[in-house]
């Protein structure tokens, strides 16, 4: 099973070295490149004022955060949610730097984010695919036809949802047919199930020839180069993304 977490944060400012803190965390789960209903979202009390320039970006105020939990109170549940997953982050050094700073402030042997999961930076990947072009999230939404009309202000959970769609589009997938998005009790009709007869003739399996296997391997290698080292089929064949029954 390939488990990925699309993650975004909002902060009080730009630099944790100057005492800035995380004030919002938003996470969207992908299982085998399908968006699930499992997500993580928290607003956090940073114990410091938010820079005015930051408020203009995300709209989160000191008063709104007054009764919210501190990072130390949610650290265990957050790290448990992301542990073992591949994190998908746009401009990863920014978010990773802030999370590492929060973990260091705990002083309880949490280590660093890299001790819990791996990280894929979609900004670096977009720059490899589209050199010399704008590759911020809004530009990528326009390039890949992703609807971001609700994004008047930055928000960690909303940006994570948008980034999930951008990442899947940018790496050759889709999310519109994801069955995991259908909630229990929704008005979306469930598909009917057709079962095959038990006495049906055995299917004839045609194996790939050695020449076809070589051609297939060459094609996957070309995909890896084109997508900056990302190819889900290569992971599946390596056994990393095979779901268990």
MOFENKA-V82865 format. One record per backbone hydrogen bond with DSSP energy under -1.0 kcal/mol. NH is the residue of the N-H (numbers start at 0). CO is the residue of the C=O. Records with the same first field share a line. If there is no record, write none. Layout:
BEGIN
NH = CO + CO
END
This chain:
BEGIN
3 = 29
4 = 85
5 = 27
6 = 87
7 = 25
9 = 23
11 = 20
17 = 14
18 = 15
19 = 14
22 = 9
23 = 9
24 = 41
25 = 7
26 = 39
27 = 5
28 = 37
29 = 3
30 = 33
31 = 1
33 = 30
35 = 28
39 = 26
41 = 24
43 = 22
44 = 68
50 = 11
54 = 50
55 = 51
57 = 53
58 = 54
64 = 60
67 = 64
72 = 69
73 = 70
74 = 70
77 = 73
78 = 74
79 = 75
80 = 76
81 = 77
82 = 78
83 = 115
84 = 81
85 = 2
86 = 117
87 = 4
88 = 119
93 = 90
95 = 91
96 = 92
97 = 93
98 = 94
99 = 95
100 = 96
101 = 97
102 = 98
103 = 99
104 = 100
114 = 111
115 = 112
116 = 112
117 = 84
119 = 86
121 = 88
124 = 120
125 = 121
126 = 122
127 = 123
128 = 124
129 = 125
132 = 129
139 = 135
140 = 136
141 = 137
142 = 138
143 = 139
145 = 140
150 = 147
151 = 149
153 = 56
158 = 154
159 = 155
160 = 156
161 = 157
162 = 158
163 = 159
164 = 160
165 = 161
166 = 162
167 = 163
168 = 164
169 = 165
170 = 166
171 = 168
172 = 167
177 = 174
180 = 177
181 = 178
185 = 182
199 = 196
212 = 208
213 = 209
214 = 210
215 = 211
216 = 212
217 = 213
218 = 214
219 = 215
220 = 216
221 = 217
222 = 218
223 = 219
224 = 220
225 = 221
226 = 222
227 = 224
228 = 223
234 = 230
235 = 231
236 = 232
237 = 233
238 = 235
239 = 234
END
